[in-house]
């Protein structure tokens, strides 16, 4: 792998889109100026399972300002109905409560909402089941887990390894459903234009990948890709929930088709998002560890039961990190799904690794306590020389350095291993550590184009900036690859009219798009030299990574947390948190730090707050707004810091980077849980850890 020189890379260039964002001139999805827009409000099913038997839209259509109403009985037909989540209004079946079954389109958003409220719907209900139980007799093994991992793995003889163990741990941990709540709700403007005699459709969308939206939705509507243009120059967060189009996009397009000529705006309400845009599956995870007295693992088993939807399968890869994390001769992982009458689970920051490493790194802490070994030392003793899963050498496994660096910075030395050893008035004070890993993947299908004119290089690729810093980091990569200043680069992203780009997901964005930008820059310099003529242009696809099959490409990290738990009230505070990461080159330290701290904050949020509570009598999430679905706010996050090792990965991509959007959240919840245990002696094995759980576990005694 030939790396590009780092000149702008590594400098904390301020966000190039920052000024437009803080002055309110960066257009988000529904803010794009369109002529004569209509507004959509959906009709959602109020039963969890059954059939729609009647929909009376008369009242809505009589309301002044209402332009159209769509129902399951009269909506335009889709060309492809194979996707159970996206195929809406095509038949009368209700698969989950909140499912989209109609829409009212009107001159204002308020009128549309009023109209939707006037639609009278009747159902024939069927019994439903929305509750995940680990012993559900219907649980099954999917063919694979996301994206293409084997469902189960077994190495050696786990039962024999457990039997010979001198110390063993057998614990079950649970995590709740969680919902992504990006600041910008899911939203789009759909315009269906047939005025030229050829159908041309435009979708301004809040998405992590314009080309993904196009390739998914065009066939649904029987369109050629060239007939559907998707634009998303600015996106207010996604965390995975905007990694693919959801049914709200289909509804907006169906309505736009019905109202051909006029653009239809649909911004999901916060409450609608709890039924429409995916969520983190709840999990039940049994972890068994066997070790000798010195803490060396003899066996590890990580068995997961989790939710999928009856209407479409989603199989989260919860146990995959346990396949590569530690050395042990005997290792087993498995995933089982329970199909329920619920919306389809989907991606949420580090799907798989995040809930999986909460359980696995909690169990490692329990093992450390059982062996009487410092939890950092326990992890160091179980370091694998090569990837236990693939047998390949690591491109750069620096977990031990992360742990040691963090221990020194955080002040780990001299820690009394006994729980409840430190108090400060009525506060019990403890510290915890947990490790993290996340794969460094690359997405195929990226091309960039570069054109020189007016002393500037215009760099085009349909990438996304979901708040992560793409505008800035890709500009820096382009500058270094072209050998020019960042001010000489004009980047264009977020439009399917630009060269094809993969989704901002799996922490692959900057690495994958950046590889295409580097390939295009190299082609440009080869073809046009360093003094190009105006109009000179080149384009090239990202080169395949020759090292991808030779090395195990993973990032690593270590979280250190101080927890304070109030003896009388059970209140939990996190005054201090430090993450140390090994993520390859830091392309932009400013946006990188923001990603890592954001991930850690979201990890604390999952540890202490986030809980999508489903009322199984009716099948919906009752904590469906930001008043009842708690997310870490400023007051919850005190001294939180992220640092990274000074490092370049020569095997990952031409920038030497490994991606950092997700590793910050992985393991963070375990570090919190381990710190709460150290403070209180109470081991909570169900997230979120709340005041009432530590109180009922006897923290006062
Ligand atoms: Mo992220 S959950 O891979 O968009």
Boltz pocket constraint, residues with backbone or C-beta under 6 A from the ligand:
constraints:
  - pocket:
      binder: B
      contacts: [[A, 208], [A, 238], [A, 239], [A, 240], [A, 241], [A, 243], [A, 347], [A, 348], [A, 349], [A, 350], [A, 351], [A, 504], [A, 505], [A, 506], [A, 507]]
      max_distance: 6.0
